C-alpha cells in the first residue's frame, strides 16, 4: 500500500471516529497517530484501515479497544518527583490561603497522578477543602482510575517517587495488598469527581485553582495545543496554577501572555490577569 493511500484511509478513519462517536483525533500529531493506528491495525487483525473503519462504523464494541491504542495510558504515582515537590513547597503555601479549592487532573489516565495529588493534599492538610476533578476521554481508563487498583510490582517505584517528592507519610498507609495488587483506600476517592472530558471538543470546566495536564499536549498539533491552553486559562481562577509535562511549553502558544512562569524548571505557571 502506498503512503498516499494509507494517509487517505487514516484521514477517513479519524473522520468516521469523530462523526460516529464524537472522539476527535483529527488534529493530533500525525506521526504519533499513524504509529498507534498501525499497531492497532496489526494487533486487532485488520488487513487495512478501510476495513477497520467499516467495522468501527457498524460495531461499537470496537471503540474501547481502539481507544486503548489512541490514548496514552502510561504513568506512575508521583511521576517526576521534583514536580510534586515544587507543588508541595511552592504552590501549596498559596493554596492554603483559600477556604475551598478545585483541582483538575486533565488526562488522568488510570489515576496514578490523581492519587498522587490526593495523598499530597492529605499530607498537607488540604484534602478536606478540595474537590478533585479527574477527566479523560477513555472510559476504560476512568474505570481503572476509579478502582484504584495497581499491580504490586509497580509499588516499589511509586514508593520511591513519593519519598523523593517530600512525602510526609508512608505510601503503604494508603493501600492494602491482595492477589498481587495494591488496592488504594476508597477514602482517597471521597472528594473526587470522575468525568469524561475532551480537550479537543469540550468547553471550560469550572474555576480551578490548579490544573495539572502533563504529557498530553505533546500528542496534539499546534492548533489543538492552543485550544487546550486557552481552555486551561479560561478554566483557572484568578492567580490559578497550571502544570505541564517536562517536554511541553507555553513558549510558542498564542496564550503565552496569559501565564507567568512560576517554577520554570518544573513547567509550573500562574494565570496572569490582562
N, C-alpha and C positions, 0 to 999 in steps of 0.2 A: 504494500500500500504506500502511495506517495505521501510525503509530509503535507502537501497541499490538501489532499482528500481527507487525511486524518484531521487536519485543522478544521475543515468544514464540518466533519462529523462531531468533533468536540464542541464546536460553537452551537450546533443544533441540539446536542445533548444537554448542554447547560441551559439553553433556551427552554427546552422541554421541562427540565427540572424546575425552572422558575415559573413557567406558566401553569404547570400541573400541581406543584406542591409549595410554591412561593419561597423556595430556598434559592437565593440569588448568589451564584458563584461567578457570574459573568465578568466581574471586574477584579477577580483575584489574579495575582501574578500568574501569567500564562505558563511559564516554565514549571512552576510548582504544581499547578492544577493538572497539567498534562502528565507529569510524572506520576501523580497519585491516581489519575484515571487509568493510565496504562497498567498500574499494579492491580487496580480493581478489576479491569477487563480480564487480565490473566488469571487472577485468583478466583474470580466469580464464574469463569468458564465461558466468556463470550468471544466469538470469533472477531467481532469488530464493534465499534461504538454505535453503529446504526442498530445492531441487534440489541445492544444494551438499552438504547433509547426506546425501542419498541416495547421491550419488557417493562421498563420503568413507567411508561405511559399507561399500561394496562394492568400492572401488578404492583400495588402499593407496598407489598411485603419486601420488595427490593430496596425501598428507600432507606430504612435504617441501616441496612448492610452497606449501601453505597456511602452513606454519611460517615461511617467509620473510617473510610479512606479519605474523604474530603475534609474532615475536620481533624485538627491536631489534638491528640489525647496523650501527650507526653508531659509529665510534670513531676514534681516532688514536693513534699511538705518543706516549707522554709527554703525553697529553692533560691539560690544566690543569697546566702545568709546575711551578707552585708547590706542587702536591700532592706531586709526586715529589721536589722539593727538600726539602720538610718531612720526607719519609720518609728521604731521604739524610742530612739534618742532625740530625734529632731522634729518629727511630726506629732507624736503623742502629746508632748507638752502644750502644743497649740490646741489639740482636740480636747484636752482636759477643761478648757475654758467654756465648753458648750454643755448645756444641760441635757441635750439629746443629740444623737449622731446617726448619720446614714452612711454606710459604706457599700460600694458596688464593686464586686469582682466580675468583670466583663470577660466572657470566655472562660468560665470556671472549670471547664473540662470535667474530670472525675472528682473534683472537690478538694484536691490537695492544698491549693492556695487558700481556699475558703477556710478550712480547718486551721491553717496556719494563722490566719488573721483572728479567728475567734479565740484561739488559745492565747495569742499575744495580747488581745484586748482583755481577756480574763485576767492574765497575769498583771496587767497594768490597771486593773480596776475599772475598765470602761465597758465591759461586755453588757452590763445591765442597762446601760443608757443607749445602746447601739442596736440599730436594725441592719442586718447584713443581707444584701441582695446578691444572689448568685445566679448568673444568667449564662446561657449557652444556646446555640441553635440546634444542638444534637440532643434529642430526648433521651437516648440511651445514656449519654454522659451525665445528664441531670439525674437520672435514676441511680447511677452509680455514686454520684456525689451525695445524694440524699441517703443512701445506705451507709456511707461512711466505713466501708469495709475495704481493707487493703491487704495484700499478701504480706505475711510476716517477714519474708526475705527483703522487703523494702524498708523495714523499720529501722535497721541499723543506720542507713543513710539519713532517714528522717530525723533520728535522734541526734546525730552529729550536727546536722544543719540547725536544729533547734538550739543546741548548745552554743553554736557559733553565732547565732542570731541574738544572743544575750538572754536566752530563756531563763526564767526565774523559778522553774519547777522541773520535775522530771516528765518527759513525754509519756512515760508509762502510766502516769496518773490519769491519762485521758482515754485509755483504751483497755480492753480485755482481749485475751487470746483464746481462739477456739478453731480447731480444724485447719491449722496452718494460716489463719488470718488474724489480723488485728482489727477489732471492731471498736470504732470510736464511739464514745459515750453519747447517747441521744441528747443529753443536756446541752451539748455543743450546738445543736440544731434548733434550740427552742426559740431563738431570735433570728432565724434565717428564713428568708423568702426565696424559694427556688422558682425560676421563671424562664420560659422560652423567650429569647430576645435576639434579634438580628441587628448587628451594627450596619448592615447593608441596607435594610429596608425599614426598620422600626424607628420610632421617634424618641424624644427626650424621655429620660427615665426618672424624673423627680429631682429634688435638690439634694445632692450628695456632698458630704464633707470630704470624702476620699473616694477616688476611683482608681482601681488597680486593673490595668489591662496590659499584660505582658506577653510578648511573643505571639501576638495576634496580627498586629499591623504589618509585620514583615511578609505576610502572605497576601496583602492587598496591593493593588496598583495605586498610583499616586492619587488619582481622583477619589478612590474609596478611602484611602488613608485620610484625606482632607475631610471627607464626610464624617468619618468616625471621630476625628479630633474636634470638629465643630460640634458634634453631638455631645462629646465629653464636656466641652467648655460650657455649653448651654445647660448641661445637667449638673454642673457644680454650683454649690452655694458660694456666696462671696468668700473669697480667700480660701476656697477649697483646694484640695491637693489631687494631683494626677501622677500615677506611677506607670512608667512604660518599661519594656524589656531592654536588656543591655544593648541590643543591636538596633533599637528603634530611636527615633529622634523627631523633634519638632522643627529642626533647623530649616527644612525646605517647605514647610507647610504654610498655606495661606493663613493659618490660625496661630502662627508662632507668636505674634504680638499679643495674643490673648493670654499668654502664660509667661511667668517669670521662672528662671531656674531657681530651685530651692536647694537641692543636693545634686550638683551636676553629675558627679561620678556614678550616682545611682539612678539617674534619669527620673528624679522626682521634681515635679513642677508645681507651681501655685498659680491659681487663676489670678489674672491681672485685670483690674477694672479699667474700662475705657477712659 
